[in-house]
């Protein structure tokens, strides 16, 4: 495995938009090396015949089925709004 250098840490930090002090870079370097060593061990496992999964548990889609329902009455909904103008909700401006 390639040796992890401070320069590698700086490159990764730049990609992640992180500002790291020199002390943090020195601290992270051996930690990243340990992580990559562990991943290298995992790469040695024989995974032939193992189905790729997105989740370790056998989950299935739990969405409810679509049901056609009557819409709310527009005037009734507007009557409940704190502020309205014509047939629209009036909300505070968030973009100048």
C-alpha positions in Angstrom: 0.0 0.0 0.0 1.2 3.5 -0.8 2.4 5.6 2.1 0.0 8.4 3.2 1.7 11.7 3.3 0.8 15.1 4.6 0.4 16.2 1.0 -2.3 13.5 0.5 -4.1 14.7 3.6 -4.0 18.3 2.3 -5.4 17.1 -1.1 -8.2 15.2 0.6 -9.0 18.1 2.9 -9.2 20.5 0.0 -11.6 18.1 -1.8 -13.7 18.0 1.4 -13.4 21.8 1.8 -11.9 21.3 5.3 -9.3 23.6 6.9 -6.9 21.6 8.9 -4.1 22.9 11.1 -0.6 21.3 10.8 -1.2 19.5 14.1 -4.5 18.0 12.8 -2.8 16.9 9.6 -0.1 15.1 11.6 -2.8 13.5 13.7 -5.0 12.4 10.8 -2.2 10.9 8.7 -1.7 7.7 10.8 -5.4 7.4 11.3 -6.1 7.4 7.6 -3.4 4.9 7.1 -5.0 2.6 9.6 -8.4 2.9 7.9 -7.0 2.2 4.5 -5.1 -0.8 5.9 -8.4 -2.2 7.2 -10.1 -1.7 3.9 -7.2 -3.5 2.2 -7.9 -6.5 4.5 -11.6 -6.4 3.5 -10.5 -6.4 -0.2 -8.8 -9.8 0.4 -12.1 -11.5 1.3 -13.6 -13.8 -1.3 -17.0 -12.3 -2.2 -17.7 -14.4 -5.3 -21.3 -15.4 -5.2 -22.3 -12.8 -2.7 -25.2 -10.6 -3.9 -24.6 -6.9 -3.8 -26.9 -5.2 -1.2 -28.0 -1.7 -0.4 -28.9 -2.7 3.1 -28.0 -5.6 5.4 -31.6 -6.3 6.4 -34.2 -7.6 4.0 -36.3 -4.4 3.8 -38.9 -3.8 1.3 -40.7 -0.7 0.1 -43.2 0.3 2.8 -44.9 3.0 0.8 -48.7 3.1 0.9 -50.5 2.6 -2.3 -51.8 5.7 -4.1 -55.4 6.4 -3.5 -57.4 9.0 -5.4 -59.0 11.5 -2.9 -61.0 14.7 -3.2 -58.8 17.8 -3.0 -59.2 20.4 -0.4 -61.4 23.3 -1.2 -59.2 26.2 -2.3 -61.3 28.9 -0.5 -61.4 26.9 2.7 -57.6 26.5 2.7 -57.1 30.2 1.9 -59.4 31.2 4.8 -57.1 29.3 7.2 -54.0 31.1 5.9 -52.6 33.8 8.2 -52.0 36.1 5.1 -53.3 35.8 1.6 -53.5 37.9 -1.5 -56.1 37.2 -4.2 -56.0 33.4 -4.6 -52.5 32.9 -3.2 -50.7 32.5 0.1 -48.7 35.5 1.1 -45.3 34.6 2.7 -42.3 36.6 3.9 -39.7 37.3 1.2 -36.6 35.2 1.7 -34.5 36.3 -1.3 -33.8 39.9 -1.9 
